[in-house]
């Protein structure tokens, strides 16, 4: 099995890296963090203009018709730059759900608008802290639910969500968020990626294909792989930041990077990153080929990437010493994003349980 990207995919990655290094500096992230702006609209529009939101959408619906491999290299660079845009919500979550299980009219309505950035979508599966739960009910086409937290729920135009029908069958539904849905913006660990509470009171909802719990499981497996690449992008950036600082910071007449204790920290960080990267590569190979071991590969990628991002972002603060804990340094930006991504599609214990179940 070849776990390397092709020359074309590497070209996409390099172009994305160059673009984001110019357009998404730490000051852009801080501007969203320090203000009431939910995301950087100018950066989002430039991303849309580059066609990134259309990458995985079939050409029939106005997309570029590319695969998961191309989408993953974009995800890695967005994670590296901490881009304050609703890319994961709209592209990983909503687009994947509509593309895979939407009816033909739903695909024709939503996918072209998602490709052009006219619509922003999201996925609402949580009904409180912890793993996804389902208390939402749909009766005669009307939805009653309280979803919290919902990533980018305060800015999304529509959401795909989990709910039970009259026969207690779990399925995915699509809801227009301008149809009388109450929204409440939440205070989160990472305000550069907004979270919201959505309250649905007898709101019209359309079933997304045939109801079934396997829809959500399959969707989350795919998203887990895509998020793993976003997480390893953040891991690499935090590791690079720590190395650069310790090479410039002198103590006792030499760079602190030469101290054995610091070297050991970076060795542990590097091992965690490379393990997460290997699992992410395995995950996207399984995803792109629709391999039967995708569920296990996705859970492994998710767990290792989440653990690595938390560990590396924390150690990056440590190697910066006392200054690493201050607002002026950018270390906390990666720690915040690591915490936010760790709970986006279920908690770490739940994904570890998925590994054990799928191994058995």
Buried (B, 14 or more C-beta within 10 A) or exposed (E): EEEEBEEEBEEBBEBBBEBBEEBBBBEBBBBBBEEEBBBBEEBBEBBBEBBBBBBBBBEEBBBBEBBBBBBBBBBBBBBBBBBBBBBBBBBBBBBBBBBBBBBEEBBBBBBBBBBBBEBBBBBBBBBEEEBBEBEBBBEEEEBBBBBBBBBBBBBBBBBBBBBBBEEEBBBBBBBBBEEEBEBEBBEBBBBBBBBBBBBBEEBBBBBBBEBBEEBBEBBBBBBBBBBBBBBBBBBBBBBEBBBEBBEEBEEEEEBBBEBEEBEEBBEEBBEBBEBBBBBBBBBBBBBBEEBEEBBBBBBBBBBBBBBBBBBBBBBBBEBBBEEBEEEEBBBBBBBBBBBBBBBBBBBBEBBBBBBEEBEE
